[in-house]
Amino acid sequence: MAIEKSLNMSFEEICSQLGVSEKSLLDFLNNKSNLQSSIINEEKTALFVIDKYQEHLNNMVKLNKRSVETWKTYNNFVTRVVKFLLNNYPTLKISELNEIIINEIIMNSNQEAKKYSVRTINKYYAIMKSIFKFAYDMDYTNKDFRNKFTLEKTSLLPRYIKEEQITKILEAVEQFSKPYRCRAMIMFLLLTGCRVSEISNIKVKDFNVEDNLIYIYRGKGNKDRIIPMFPELKEEILIYLQKSGMSDWNPKCDGFLFARDEGIERNRNFPIRTIEHLVERIRKRIPELSYITVHSFRHTFAVFCLKIGIKEHHLTELLGHSDPKTTMIYTKLRGEDLRDEIINKFPYPFEILLNTISEDKK
């Protein structure tokens, strides 16, 4: 009743209750409104915030808190956002940047009109959430706008390559220019589980044939790790080095293992896009493998390791995962393979069991 009574009070009665004049209360309310307008007018533009965010990202790389590959991924998309805003919404406030505008940017840069995967869109949205978190943390906005971008859940499992298909892949690369190099890259992908960025940057000295170890420096998250060298891969890479101008493996060679300038020094590595293009050419040659990407080889390595009995926590280290849960995503078998694994390990004939149960009931 007290609340209802207060809601029905006149302006004059409210002033009387507060012990202030009507003019004083009106002046106070007007000043508050002007203050809010002033705050809104001082809000930073999206372009200002993104510029500061790029500076922040550069500093994170220098402090080894972000990898160069992460920087490239983020910077590529952020640059597209900046270009679009400059041409269309140069004075847009950071609070006005929303999903509709970002979707427009994504679609405008899609020259081939291809359909984006859920994971790709999630990657772009995650970058936007990072920008909004930065804006809020730096007080460029008085509200956290990360909820403007919702990441879609996806249950898509990474697909891997079956053993009989690997033979077809190796046969296909024999038809390419410099097949010894193409084959070596494919074998490296298959027998290490490395990310494409790691293969692009690996040095000759990191492929340690004396200790049969492969050193991966500054992988995702700037993590270093060591991968054991399978004999098959060792033989393959030594043959590749000989054919590419290095007769003997040199432990002091700081050049790239996969180098465009084949020889002793090997100063020019292969960009990530070139390695991806190799897999694209394989897809065109083998229609049944139209689904594979460079990452499919990493998943294939993980599944095969699981099949031969490597412990999951060891596989987590081999793949360079921070969270073991990520490893579990990579090691899920497809339906037909899961069926085969169970039948091979548990070959008990269920019809005999059922007959035994029936006999017992009688």
TAJOHU-V923979 format. One record per residue. N is the residue number from 1. RES is the residue in one letter. PSI is psi in whole degrees, 0 to 359 (999 if undefined). Layout:
BEGIN
{{N	RES	PSI} {N	RES	PSI}}
END
This chain:
BEGIN
{{1	M	322} {2	A	321} {3	I	316} {4	E	322} {5	K	319} {6	S	325} {7	L	333} {8	N	4} {9	M	146} {10	S	166} {11	F	322} {12	E	319} {13	E	324} {14	I	316} {15	C	321} {16	S	317} {17	Q	322} {18	L	343} {19	G	32} {20	V	162} {21	S	159} {22	E	321} {23	K	318} {24	S	318} {25	L	320} {26	L	318} {27	D	320} {28	F	315} {29	L	321} {30	N	319} {31	N	321} {32	K	319} {33	S	319} {34	N	324} {35	L	317} {36	Q	320} {37	S	322} {38	S	319} {39	I	317} {40	I	319} {41	N	333} {42	E	355} {43	E	140} {44	K	153} {45	T	160} {46	A	320} {47	L	321} {48	F	312} {49	V	317} {50	I	323} {51	D	315} {52	K	326} {53	Y	319} {54	Q	322} {55	E	316} {56	H	317} {57	L	319} {58	N	319} {59	N	324} {60	M	324} {61	V	317} {62	K	329} {63	L	7} {64	N	30} {65	K	352} {66	R	143} {67	S	161} {68	V	324} {69	E	321} {70	T	317} {71	W	317} {72	K	316} {73	T	312} {74	Y	314} {75	N	324} {76	N	313} {77	F	317} {78	V	323} {79	T	320} {80	R	321} {81	V	315} {82	V	314} {83	K	317} {84	F	317} {85	L	321} {86	L	322} {87	N	336} {88	N	320} {89	Y	64} {90	P	334} {91	T	11} {92	L	129} {93	K	154} {94	I	327} {95	S	342} {96	E	351} {97	L	121} {98	N	182} {99	E	323} {100	I	316} {101	I	317} {102	I	320} {103	N	323} {104	E	320} {105	I	316} {106	I	315} {107	M	323} {108	N	332} {109	S	359} {110	N	81} {111	Q	330} {112	E	2} {113	A	37} {114	K	161} {115	K	123} {116	Y	144} {117	S	161} {118	V	322} {119	R	323} {120	T	314} {121	I	319} {122	N	323} {123	K	315} {124	Y	318} {125	Y	323} {126	A	324} {127	I	318} {128	M	322} {129	K	324} {130	S	320} {131	I	316} {132	F	325} {133	K	317} {134	F	316} {135	A	319} {136	Y	316} {137	D	328} {138	M	5} {139	D	28} {140	Y	346} {141	T	149} {142	N	13} {143	K	143} {144	D	112} {145	F	17} {146	R	334} {147	N	356} {148	K	338} {149	F	116} {150	T	127} {151	L	130} {152	E	139} {153	K	141} {154	T	135} {155	S	12} {156	L	125} {157	L	139} {158	P	134} {159	R	147} {160	Y	172} {161	I	131} {162	K	160} {163	E	316} {164	E	336} {165	Q	333} {166	I	320} {167	T	318} {168	K	323} {169	I	314} {170	L	326} {171	E	323} {172	A	318} {173	V	342} {174	E	342} {175	Q	354} {176	F	166} {177	S	139} {178	K	63} {179	P	330} {180	Y	324} {181	R	317} {182	C	316} {183	R	317} {184	A	318} {185	M	315} {186	I	316} {187	M	323} {188	F	317} {189	L	315} {190	L	323} {191	L	10} {192	T	333} {193	G	18} {194	C	153} {195	R	157} {196	V	324} {197	S	326} {198	E	323} {199	I	323} {200	S	327} {201	N	354} {202	I	140} {203	K	162} {204	V	316} {205	K	339} {206	D	341} {207	F	83} {208	N	97} {209	V	345} {210	E	318} {211	D	359} {212	N	45} {213	L	149} {214	I	124} {215	Y	124} {216	I	115} {217	Y	138} {218	R	54} {219	G	197} {220	K	133} {221	G	16} {222	N	30} {223	K	142} {224	D	149} {225	R	167} {226	I	134} {227	I	131} {228	P	147} {229	M	117} {230	F	141} {231	P	322} {232	E	321} {233	L	320} {234	K	312} {235	E	318} {236	E	315} {237	I	323} {238	L	321} {239	I	317} {240	Y	317} {241	L	318} {242	Q	316} {243	K	341} {244	S	18} {245	G	6} {246	M	99} {247	S	326} {248	D	141} {249	W	131} {250	N	111} {251	P	349} {252	K	359} {253	C	120} {254	D	6} {255	G	172} {256	F	142} {257	L	310} {258	F	100} {259	A	143} {260	R	327} {261	D	80} {262	E	144} {263	G	213} {264	I	318} {265	E	312} {266	R	63} {267	N	343} {268	R	111} {269	N	168} {270	F	127} {271	P	158} {272	I	318} {273	R	327} {274	T	319} {275	I	321} {276	E	322} {277	H	326} {278	L	315} {279	V	325} {280	E	321} {281	R	325} {282	I	319} {283	R	320} {284	K	328} {285	R	328} {286	I	92} {287	P	326} {288	E	346} {289	L	31} {290	S	345} {291	Y	345} {292	I	151} {293	T	178} {294	V	323} {295	H	339} {296	S	329} {297	F	324} {298	R	318} {299	H	322} {300	T	315} {301	F	315} {302	A	316} {303	V	318} {304	F	323} {305	C	318} {306	L	320} {307	K	325} {308	I	4} {309	G	12} {310	I	133} {311	K	148} {312	E	322} {313	H	331} {314	H	321} {315	L	324} {316	T	318} {317	E	318} {318	L	321} {319	L	346} {320	G	34} {321	H	143} {322	S	326} {323	D	122} {324	P	335} {325	K	327} {326	T	321} {327	T	321} {328	M	328} {329	I	319} {330	Y	335} {331	T	11} {332	K	132} {333	L	151} {334	R	163} {335	G	311} {336	E	325} {337	D	323} {338	L	321} {339	R	313} {340	D	320} {341	E	316} {342	I	318} {343	I	322} {344	N	324} {345	K	336} {346	F	74} {347	P	20} {348	Y	125} {349	P	110} {350	F	336} {351	E	327} {352	I	319} {353	L	317} {354	L	321} {355	N	322} {356	T	317} {357	I	320} {358	S	318} {359	E	319} {360	D	323} {361	K	324} {362	K	999}}
END
